Amino acid sequence: MKKVLFAASECVPFVKTGGLADVVGALPKEFDRSEWDIRVVLPDYTCIPPQYRDSFQYVCHFQMGMGSYIGERYVGVMQYEYQGITYYFIDNLEYFECFYPYGDTRYDIEKFIFFDKAVLSMLPLIDFQPDIIHCHDWQTGLIPVYLKTEFAGNPFFWGMKSVMTIHNLKFQGVWDIETIQGISGLPMELFTPDKLEFKKGANMLKGGLVYADYITTVSDTYAGEIQTPYYGEGLDGLLSARHFDMRGIVNGIDYAMYDPAKDDLIFKNYSASNFRTNKKVNKEKLQELLGLVVDKKKYMIGLISRLTDQKGLDLVNYCIERLVDDNTQLVVIGTGEAQYENMFRHFAWKYPDRISANICYSEDLAHKLYAAADAFLMPSRFEPCGLTQLISFRYGTVPIVRETGGLKDTVIPYNEYEHTGDGFSFANYNGDELLNTVNYSKYVFFEKKAEWNKMVDRGMQKDYSWKNSKANYEGLYSYLMGES
C-alpha cells in the first residue's frame, strides 16, 4: 500500500477561504483505495461546523518542545472519517480557537510553525508512516525543513519524502529571523540566503521550496512564469535553480458538485443537449431575483472573485461604463479590498438595471450565476490555476480571460476562420484590450449565435474532472517512491 499524507491549512467541507480548500478536499478521494492510503491533516479550528467537529474522535495528546520563545506546547490529535478518507486534526485551543482561519500575520506564522512540527511529531504515535507528505502552500512550508533537519535522525522518518505545492506564490509566511528561529527552534545555520533567509527576514515557503524533494504548482504556464522576476515574488532565482524538480499540474473541479444537469441550486437543469432552450430560463430567473431588467436577449457577464488587485479589477474599473451598454448586464459576487467592493457598489447604484453587486460569498448565488451568465470575466494580473473558468465550461458559460497561468492553459481562444476555440482571451494587462475582447465576444454572441453555441458545446465537452490531474499525481508519487 502506498501511503500519502496531505497537510494543509484548509479543506472542504471543514474550512474554506479559497481554491486551496477545494483541491485538498477533492484530490484524495480520487485515488484507488486498494492501492493508495491517502489521509489529510488540518488544524482543529473551532470554526469547523459542529456537524463535523462534534463527531471527531480523540486519538492521543502529548507535549511538544518548540523554540525558546514558546517552550513546550500541548498537542492533541483528533480523527474523523469522511467519504472514506481519514482526516486528522491538530488540536490546541490557544492557536486554533477562531471564527476565521487566518488573522494577524505574526500570530498566523506562530500557529502554522506549531502545526508543521506537530504534524511530524504525531506520526509515530498514530501509527501512520507515509511514504510522502504532500504540503500545500506557505502554511506547511516548515514540514520539509523539519523532516530533513530535526527529525532526520529518527529512523521512523528515514526515506520519507515531501512534495511542496504552490497554490499562490504571493503568500509566503515572511517574518524576522529572530522570531521565526525563536518559535521554531530550528538552528541558526538554517537562516542563510541559500536556505530560509529572505530579504534579511525568514520565509516559511522558501524553506519548503529548498527542502522539499519535489515542487508542483497548479498549471504548466504558472510553473514557467514563476521562474521570471515579474511573477516570481522574489523567489524566481530559487525556482529557476530547482526547475528540474518542478512541474505544473492543473487542478480539477468536483464534477458531482458542479453539474448543470443535476445541480439543485439552479433554477432549471440543463445539459449539453438542451442548453439552447433551458439555460436562458436561469438567466431570466436570476435577472428577476437581482432586480435587473428581465430579458433573455441581454448579454449577461458574470464575475465571481476575491476582490483584490490580483484579479485585474483595476482594468474593469477603467472600462466598466463602456462594458455595460444597453444590451449588457454585469453580475458580481465576491468580497475583498474596500476600494473594489465600493467600486462595484457605486456602479450598481448608478446602473441598477444592468449591474448587480453582491458583496458577499454565497455558494447558492454562485451556482445560479454560473448557470445564468452567457460569459465569465477573469482579467487576472496573474492566476496560478483558476477554478472559475473550469466551472464556467461545465455550465456552458464562455470564459473571457487574460492569457496568464492556468487561464492560458485551459481556455482556447475563439478563431472565427478555423471555427475553433471555447473562450476569448487577451494578452497584455491593459484595459483597452480587455474592452476590445469583451466587445468582440458581444459581436459573436449577437451576430453569430450559431458559432457562439458551438463554442458553448466545445466548452461543455471538456473534461476538467480530477481524474486527469490524479493520474499526474500518481505518476509523481510513484517516481518519488522509486518506482518507474
Salt bridges, closest charged atoms under 4 A:
ASP22 OD2 - LYS16 NZ 2.97
GLU35 OE2 - LYS2 NZ 3.16
ASP37 OD2 - ARG39 NH2 2.89
ASP44 OD1 - ARG53 NE 2.95
GLU94 OE2 - ARG73 NH2 3.48
ASP108 OD1 - LYS111 NZ 3.23
GLU110 OE1 - ARG106 NH1 2.89
GLU150 OE2 - LYS117 NZ 2.61
ASP194 OD2 - LYS195 NZ 3.60
ASP213 OD1 - LYS148 NZ 3.16
ASP245 OD2 - ARG242 NH2 3.14
ASP259 OD1 - ARG394 NH2 3.81
ASP263 OD2 - HIS367 ND1 2.53
ASP314 OD2 - ARG381 NH2 3.34
GLU321 OE1 - LYS350 NZ 3.05
ASP325 OD2 - LYS442 NZ 3.01
ASP326 OD1 - ARG354 NH2 3.00
GLU341 OE1 - ARG345 NH2 3.81
ASP353 OD1 - ARG354 NE 3.82
GLU363 OE2 - HIS367 NE2 3.34
ASP364 OD1 - LYS368 NZ 2.90
ASP374 OD2 - LYS283 NZ 2.77
GLU383 OE1 - LYS311 NZ 2.96
GLU416 OE2 - LYS448 NZ 3.64
ASP422 OD2 - LYS462 NZ 2.60
GLU451 OE2 - HIS419 ND1 3.12
GLU451 OE2 - LYS454 NZ 3.93
ASP457 OD2 - ARG276 NH2 2.97
ASP463 OD2 - LYS467 NZ 2.90
GLU483 OE1 - LYS2 NZ 3.04
